[in-house]
Amino acid sequence: FLDVFRSCQRVPLLGPTLFSTYIRLAAPYSGSVSPRITVFTPGHCRIELEERWALRNPFSSIHALALLNAGELSTGMAFLSLTQDMGRRAIITKLSGTYKKKARGTVFAECTIPQDMQAWLAAGGSGPKMVKSTIKNLQGEVVAECEAEWTV
């Protein structure tokens, strides 16, 4: 995915949209929330999610599962960006979310793989690892947290 992201970034103004469209096609369920991947480097991913009618719950905020979907996608992209270059695969085996406050407007799901976990992967580690994503609003307030267990 990193190579495709880098290629898309070469297209002025349309790069993020092209890559986000690619992700929607590659992972249709994750694409159902219309994520916009704004930052993607080895071990790091930031996804923008805009509130829209299809993502709202009855309480006039972004639905909890839409937030969790964006959180899971950010953990997967960050984690898998480190395993794919090694020719290794990983699968999600657990997923949970904690909701702190109503999510309104634009939110960002961001995941950075800690250095010790990156070293573990580089050393050939296998088994489950818990990966976290924090979801914040435009004011920088945490609206939700996502924990995804990825097993190599």
N, C-alpha and C positions, 0 to 999 in steps of 0.2 A: 504493500500500500504506500510506503514512503516514496518509492520511485514514481508512482502515479501522481502522488501529491506534488512532488517536486516538478514534474512535467507540467501539471496544471498551473502551477504558480508562475510559469513563464508566460502565460497568457494574461496580458494586462487587464485588470478589472474583472475579468470573468473567471480567473483561476479558482477561487474558493467555490464559486457556483458549479463549475465543471466537476471538481472533486466531490462536492456534496452530492451531485447527481449520480456520479459513479458509485458512491457509497449506497445511495438509495436503491440502485440496481443490484449491487452485490449483496446487500443485506436488506431485503424488502421490509421486514418487520421493523428494524431499526429506522429505516427510511420513512416509516409511516408518520413519524413526528416531525419530519422535515428538518433534520439537524443541519447546521452549517458548521463545517469544520474550519476553524479560524487559525489554529496553531496545531502543527503535527511535526514533531521531531522524535528521534529515538527515545522512547521512555516517557513521552509527554504528549498529551492531547487536550485541546480545549475546544468545546463544542458550544455553539450559540443556539438557543432555542427561543423562538418568538411565540408569545401568547397569541393564539388565534381561536376562533370559535370551536373548531374540531378538537382542540386540546383542553377545553375548559370543563370543569366539573360543575355541579349545581351551586357551588359557593363562589362563583365568579373568579376563579383562579385556575392556574394550570393544574391539570389532573396529576395525582401522585404517580401514576404509572407512566405518564409521559416524562416526568422528571426522572424516574428510575430508568426508563429506556435510554435517555440521554446519558445518565450516569454510567450505565452498563456499557454503552458504546464507547465512552471516553476511556474506561478502564481497559476494555478489550483492545482498542487501537493502541493505547500506550504500551500494554503488556505484550501484545502480539508483534509490535514493531521491533521488539527485542528478540523474540524467539524465531521469527521467520528467517532472518538473515543467517541463523545458525542451522537452518533446516529442521527446526523442531516445531512441534504443534502443541497447542494448549486448548482446553475446552472449559467453559464455565460450568461449575458444579454447584455453586450456591450464589444467591443474590438476595440482598436485603437493603431496605432503605429506612432512614429516619427523617421525619419531616419536622422542620423547626418553625416555619411560618408560611403563610399563604404566598405562593409564587405568582407574581403578576408582572406583565410586561415582558421584557427580554431577560432571560437567565443564561448563565454560563455553567456548564459542567466541565470541571477541570481535574485531570489526573496526572500526577507525576510519580513515576516509579522510583522508590527510594534507592539510593546508591547500594545499600547492602543487598537488596533484592536483585539489582542489576548484576552485582558481582556473583551472587548465587547462580543466576542464569548463565553467566559467562563461564562459570566453573563446571557447568553441566548438571546443575541441580535439577531434580525432578520431584514431582509431588505437588500438593496444593499450596497455594500462596494467596493470602487475602490482599486485595488491591482496593484502594479507596479513591472515591471521587467526591469532590465538594461542589455543590451547586449553589451559586450566588446570584443575587439580583444585581441590577445596575448600580445600586447604592453600596455594593460590596457586602451585603448582609447574607449570611448563610441561610438558605431556605430549605435545603435538604442535604443529606449525605447518603452516599451509596457505597455499599461494600459488596464486592464481587470476589468470589473464590475462583481462581483460575488454576487448573491442574495441568501440569506439563507432563 
